[in-house]
């Protein structure tokens, strides 16, 4: 059995066009779909040899493209998957692209010389991509600041052309831009979507300041280069809503700045078990917004969302050790409890109500703990400062 390179919840579009939250496991040659986490039954298994990844998907008009990625099968059929946010989408696209390219080179299908008349040297695609991504002599990936936002692990189109000229792989900058266009068409390089209100991603390569990133790791790298320890995933599942109480003020919260978002498992309040929800940490005002995972495929915020105001809240972390007992015939978490510890965060409101969320691993828990704790601390400071100002005014 192949070891899992990445796993987590994704939404998958069924034949009836409806979306379902499923647990996906990526191995070194296939992507398998499970109904729930840690369930041995595989709903479907997709061999990745000959597939390609399209991300981001700006050619789809009727879906929310923020977390959308597309797997194009060898026969031309397309499979749409929805991640918990743009960061999680990019992580999945990165590691899927790495696996697909590894399968291509292992099957020795990229041996033909690339038909590119302006090449100064004879080299196949894998050699060129491997050289460009070489950590010592390749194009340097760095962090770039655009519009007040830092974009990590990317590079400009100009740096690609400069590199090609420096190594005498092309004759001039026009040829270098054409080479960059070829790499984009082959899917090895993709433009970074800045989301700054501009026209968006362009299908044409630019020898300028536009930002690009590789869609796969170095082809000559070791297998463990596929691993991505920054998964944004969760635990078990269902799609029913709770009867959680939400203040009307929280229902009227406008869109604020999103600090973090992902698919997580939320403990039910009125019945046993867990359900998969999309959780969004926001500021101004500081709150956690959550809704059914399947609503994440929608374009507009027309679906019902619930809010947890983080003012005067407390955050607690809980690590449940693996359970050795598996009593109970209808327990969703039995298999997972026996295999791994459970990492949870509990948000307790000022009214004493608890909201419990479960993360995939400790790293995921630490990331959410940092964000939520910071929001709680800032909201408490603002509340205290406001109270102090009122007291001073009354005096």
N, C-alpha and C positions, 0 to 999 in steps of 0.2 A: 504493500500500500504506500502510495506516494505521500510524502510529508506535506502538510498544508503550508503554502507560502503566504497566504492571506485569507482571512475569513471575516464574515460579518453580514449584517442585514443589508439587503438591497431590495428595491421594488422591481418586480418584473411584470411586463404587460402580457396578459393572457390573450387567447384568441378572441374573446368577447370584448377586448379593449379595456377591460378592467385591470386594476393594478393590485397585486398582492405582495405582502412583505414576506420574503423568504430568506433563509440563511444560506449563503453561498460560500463554498470552500474552493480555493484555487490551489491546484497542485502543479506539478511541473509539466503536465501535458493536457490538462482538462479543467473545466469549471463545472462543479457539481452543485446542484440545487437541492436543499433540504427544506422540509416544511418548517422545522424549528431547529434551534441550536442543539447540538449534541444528539441529534436523532440519527440513527444508523440508516434509516430508509432514505434512499435517494429518489427524488421526484424526477429529475432529469440530469443528464450528464452531457456536456458539450465538449467534444475534442477540439482543441484550439489550433491544431495544425492547419495552415492555410487560411486562417481567419485574419481579420484586420480590425483595428480600433479607430473609431471616429470620435474625437473629443476635443473641444466642445462641439455640440450639435446645433449649429445655428441655422440649419436648413429645415428645422422642424418648427412649424408655426403654432401648432395646437397643443404643445406640451411645455411644461416648465423646464427650460434648458439649463437652469442653474446647476442641478445635480445630474443631468442626463448624460449618458454615454451610450454609444451604439457599437455593437459587435456585428461586423459584416461577415457572414459565413461564406465558404468557398463557392456555394451555389448561388450567391447573390442575395439570399434571404437576410433580413436584418433583425437583430434582437435588441430591444431597448431595455436599458436598466437605469434605475434612478437611485442615486446615492443620497446620503443625508445632507449633503451640501457640496459646494464647489471644491473645497479642500479634499473631502473624502472621494469625490468623483475623480480628481486629478491623481490621487494615490492609486485608485483602482486602475485607471487608464495607464499609469506608469508601469505598474507591475504586470498587467495583462500584456502590454506591448513588449515588455522584456521577455515574458514567457513565449509569446508568439515568435519573436525574432530568434530566440534560442532554438525553438523547434525547427525553424526554417534553416538555420545554419547547421544544426545537427543532422538534418536530412539531406544536407549538401545540395540544396536547390539553387543557391546563389553562387554559382561558379562562372557564369558567363560574364564576359567583360561588358561593362556598362556602355551602352551606345550613346556616347556623348563626345561630340567632335572636338570640343575645346579642351579635353583632357590632355595634359602634357605627358602623363604616365599611364601605363596599363595597370589597372587595379580593379578588383571587383568591389561590389557595394559593401560587403562586410568589412573589407580592409579599410575603406574610406571612413565608414562610420566608426569603426574601432579606433582609427587614428584620431578622428575629430574628438572622440570622447575620452581619449587617453588622459588620465588625471595629471600627468606631468607635462606632456607636449601638446595636448589637444586644446580645443577652445575652452577658455576658463569660464565656468559658471559661477556667478556671483549674485549678490543681492542688489537690486536696483530700486531706487525711490522714484515713484511716479504718482503725482497727484496726492502726495502725503501718505501713500501706501507703499510698503516695502514688498517687493516681489523677489522671492528667493530662488536660487538655483536656475538662473536664466542668463541669457546673453543677448546682445544686439545682433541684428542682421549684418551690420558693418563688420563685427568681429569675426563672423563666419567667412566673409569675403577676404578680410585681411589674412586670416589663417590660410585659406586656399592659395593666396598669392605668395605668402611667406614660404610655403612649402612647394611652390612652383607647380601646383596641380592644375591651375588655369592660367590663361594668357593675360587676361585683363579683368577689370571690375565687372564689365558687362557679362563676361563668361562666368565670373564668380557668382553673380546674382542668378544666372541661369542654373548654375549648379545647386544653389540654395533652393531654387524653385523645384528642381528635380528631387531633392531630399525631402521637401514638403510633400510632394506628390506621392512619394514612396512611403510617407508616414513616419519617417525617422525624426522629423522636426515639426513642431507646431508652434503657432504664434500664441503668445500669452494674451489672454483677454483681460484688459486693464479695467473694464467696467467703469470707465470715467466719463460716460456720456458721449463718447465718440461713435463713429459708425460701426465699431466692433472689429471682429477679426476679418482680415482680408485674405482671399485665396492666393494672392500674389506675394511672392517674397520681396522684401524691401531691403536694399543695401543702405540702411540708415540706422536710426535709433529705435526702431520697433523691437520689441522683446520677443525672444523665442526660447523654447526649451526642447530638450530631447524627449521623445516619447518612449525611450527604452534605455536601459543601462548599457554600459560598455559590453559589446558582444564578447570580448575576451575576458570579462570578469568572471569570478567564481560564482557558483550557484547561489551562495548565500547573499550575493548582491541583490537578489530579488526580494529579500525580506524587508518588510516595512513594519517597524514596530510602533508606528504612530496611527494604528487603525482607529477608526471612530465607529465602533460597533457596539453591540449590546447582547442581551440574553433573550429569554423566551417570549411568548407571543399570543396575540389574539387581536381582534379588531374592534371589540365592543368598547363603548364609551363608559366612563365612570359617571356617577352623579355628583361630581365634585362641585362644591359651592364656589362661585366666583362673583366678586363684587361687580356691580355695574360699572364702576369706575375703571376696573381692569378691562372690561369688555370694550371700553372706548379708547384703550391705549392705541395711539397711532404708531406707525412704523418708526422704530428707533434704530440706533446703530447696532448691528448684529456683531457680537463678540465671538460666539461659538455656536455651532449647530451640528447635530448628528442624530442618528436613529439610536434610541436607548430603550431599555425595558423599564416600564413603570409598574409599580405594584398597585393592584386594584385596591380600592377602599372598601367597597361593599361586598366583594366576593373574593374568593381565593384565586391566586394565580397572578400572572403578569401579562402585559400587552405591549406591543411595539408602538412607540410614539416618536414623532420628530420633536426634539427639544431645541429651543433657541434661547440663548442667553442674550439679553438686550440691556442697554443702558438708556437713560433719559426717557422714562423713569426706569430704574433697575428692576428687572423682572425676568422670570422664566416663562416663556410661551411654549405651549405644547399642543399637539393635535394628532389625530390619527395619522399613522405613517402613510397610508394610501393617499391622503390629501396632498402629499408633497408633489404629486405629479401635476397638480393644477397650476394654471398660469397666474390667476389672481387670488387674492386673499379672501375668497368668497366662502370658504369653509369655516365652520365654527372652531374657534381656538379658545383655549383656557389660559389664564395667566396666574402666576404666583408672584405677588409683590414681595420683593426681597427686603423691604424696609423692616428693620427690627427683627429680621430672621436669624436663625442659627443654623449652621451647617455642621453635620456630623458625618464622619466616615466610618464605615463598617466593613470588616473583612470576615466573611464566614468561611471557616475551613471546610475542606471537602468532607462530605458526609459519607460514612461507611454503611449506613443503613439505607435500604431502598424499599421500606414498607409503604404500602399504599399502591393500589392498582391504577389509579387515575391521576398520578402526579406528573405534571409537565417537567418539573425541574430535576427529577430523580437522576436521569442519566448525567446531566451536567454536574449535579452535586457530587457524584461519585468521582468525576474526572478532574475537577479543578475547583479552586476556591472561588468565592463570589465576592466581587468588589462593588460596594454600594455607597451611595450618598443619601443622607436624609436631610431634607430641608424642613425645619420646624418654624412655622409662622408665629407671629406675635399672639395669635389666638390659640396657639397650642396644637394646631393641625400639622400632621406629618405627611410629607410627600417623599416617597422612596424611589430612587432610580438606581438601576443596576448597569454597570459598565462591563466591558469585555475583559479587561485586564487592569493591572495596577497603574500602568502608564495612563490609560484613558481616565481612570479615577482621579489621578493626581492633576491632570489637565483641567478637568471639570471642577475639582475642588479649588484650584487656584482661581479660576474665573469667578465662580459663584461666591467664594469667600471675599474676594476683592469687591464685588458688587455689594454684598451685604455690609461690608465695612464702610464703603463710601456712602451708602444710603443712610447708615446710622449716624455718620459724621454730619451729613447734611441735615438730618432730622434734629440732631443735638444743636447744631449751629442755629437752626431756625427757631428752636425753643428758647435758646439763649437770647436771640435778638428780640423775641417777643417779650421776654422777661425784662430786658433793658428798657424797652419802649414803655412798658407799664410803670416802671419806676420813675 
